[in-house]
Amino acid sequence: MTHAIRLNRAGGPEVLELETVEIIEPGPGEVWLEQDAIGVNFLDVSQRKGAVPLPLPGGIGLEGAGRVARVGAGVSNVAVGDRVAYATGPLGGYASARLFPAERLVRLPDGVSAEDAATVLFKGITAQYLLKSTYPVGPGTRVLMYGVAGGLGSLMAPWAKHLGAFVIGVVSRQASVEKARALGCDEVLVFDPATLAADVSRITGGRKVDVVYDPIGRASFEASLDSLRPRGVLVSFGASSGAPAPVDMATLNSKGSLFVTRPSLAAHTATTAEYQERATDVLAALQAGIISAQIWGRYPLAEAARAHADLESGRSSGAIILTP
């Protein structure tokens, strides 16, 4: 029997409801995918709450991994029995099985499990474009990175180190400092907006950093700007504390001709070719041990609401997956 999480309205975790769904024969270009693991991302929480609108009623979830069970006409890139994964949608990942466009599936290399892929791929593609496209990190790059103990940060920190960066990690509490160090951070700061920029200046001998990766938003924005060297880049890609206030262009000039950008996953995976290239790079990094799946919690699909509650409350420290 096939099950899926559906929601009829935006709201708290309780709006996530388990329903029985019918098996559907795949049409042209589609596959019927039986899933072994499903990724849970903070974007899912934002969509469930209505901060990022979803078509309702409908499904939720953008990441999963499993095996191809049936293929529709014209499908040539995957075959029945192939181990595959996907990220970025279409929506409906919270399901034990589902229809999916074949061209958005990525075959899993040997040694990469479905759980690892569902844990890493969505966040990994984000890490990949942030580190390799938004700001090309390389030997000697000085990086300030928030949330290194979380799901995305636990991929970005070791990958940045592999690329040769000097990484200053920022965590929300003292208990996360050792985990951040274990992930490869050269220095770790517990977030305090009043002292962060001064601490960064001290650590770097006054040179500050080349790039700041900031998913926090309003609470960290000023400290992030003040941590940058002249002509440094602030990458604002989240808003867990709320959207940053509008910035006066003259402020960027006075602080050293700074750059601010707001990249999105959609813009960096708009074509199938770009999506496949980034996804393949992520799985290769996972296979090589450059990054690893830091799974904090596994929840049955039926307990998706509990998984959301733990993620939203900050109780989680690492990635969460659902198992059908």
Secondary structure by P-SEA (a helix, b strand, c coil): cbbbbbbccccccccbbbbbbcccccccccccccccbbbbcaaaaaaaacccccccccccccccccccccccccccccccccccccccccccccccbbbbccccbbbbcccccaaaaaacaaaaaaaaaaacccccccccbbbbbcccccaaaaaaaaaaaaaccccbbbbccccaaaaaaaaccccccccccccaaaaaaaaaccccccccccccccccaaaaaaaccccbbbbcccccccccccccaaaaaaacbbbbbbbbcccccccaaaaaaaaaaaaaaaaaccccccccccccccaaaaaaaaaaacccccbbbbcc
